[in-house]
């Protein structure tokens, strides 16, 4: 998986969070899985994605999204 494909997948999931805020927790799980999959390839996380990942560890990160 290239870094470009990885970023595109994360971006797509973040747009889904904006479009379907009621599903934000399920989408968080999918984002988390995508990040874990990328890391399992031995690839370092891009800095901005690493920050997002750290924010995702805060269980309330999506609670500020409008529903």
C-alpha positions as CSV (number, residue, x, y, z in Angstrom):
1,X,0.0,0.0,0.0
2,X,1.5,3.3,-1.0
3,X,1.3,6.3,1.3
4,X,-0.9,8.0,-1.2
5,X,-3.4,5.1,-1.2
6,X,-3.3,5.1,2.6
7,X,-4.0,8.8,2.8
8,X,-6.8,8.6,0.3
9,X,-8.4,5.8,2.4
10,X,-8.2,7.8,5.6
11,X,-9.5,10.9,3.9
12,X,-12.5,8.9,2.5
13,X,-13.3,7.6,5.9
14,X,-13.1,11.1,7.5
15,X,-15.5,12.4,4.8
16,X,-17.9,9.6,5.8
17,X,-17.7,10.7,9.4
18,X,-18.7,14.2,8.3
19,X,-21.5,12.8,6.1
20,X,-22.8,10.2,8.6
21,X,-22.0,11.4,12.1
22,X,-24.4,8.8,13.6
23,X,-22.0,6.1,12.4
24,X,-18.9,7.9,13.7
25,X,-17.9,5.1,16.2
26,X,-18.1,2.4,13.6
27,X,-16.1,4.6,11.2
28,X,-13.5,5.3,13.9
29,X,-13.1,1.5,14.1
30,X,-12.5,1.4,10.4
31,X,-10.0,4.3,10.6
32,X,-8.2,2.5,13.4
33,X,-8.1,-0.7,11.4
34,X,-6.7,1.0,8.3
35,X,-3.9,2.7,10.4
36,X,-3.1,-0.7,12.1
37,X,-2.9,-2.4,8.7
38,X,-0.6,0.3,7.4
39,X,1.7,0.0,10.4
40,X,1.7,-3.8,10.1
41,X,3.5,-3.3,6.8
42,X,6.3,-1.7,8.7
43,X,5.6,1.7,7.2
44,X,6.0,4.8,9.4
45,X,2.9,6.8,9.9
46,X,3.0,10.2,8.2
47,X,3.1,12.9,10.9
48,X,-0.4,14.3,10.3
49,X,-1.9,10.8,10.4
50,X,0.1,10.0,13.6
51,X,-1.5,13.1,15.2
52,X,-5.0,12.0,14.0
53,X,-4.3,8.5,15.5
54,X,-3.4,10.0,18.8
55,X,-6.6,12.0,18.8
56,X,-8.6,8.9,17.9
57,X,-7.3,7.3,21.1
58,X,-9.4,9.9,22.9
59,X,-12.8,8.1,23.0
60,X,-14.7,11.4,22.8
61,X,-13.0,12.7,19.7
62,X,-16.1,12.4,17.6
63,X,-18.5,13.6,20.2
64,X,-18.0,17.2,19.0
65,X,-19.2,16.3,15.5
66,X,-22.7,17.5,14.8
67,X,-25.4,14.8,14.6
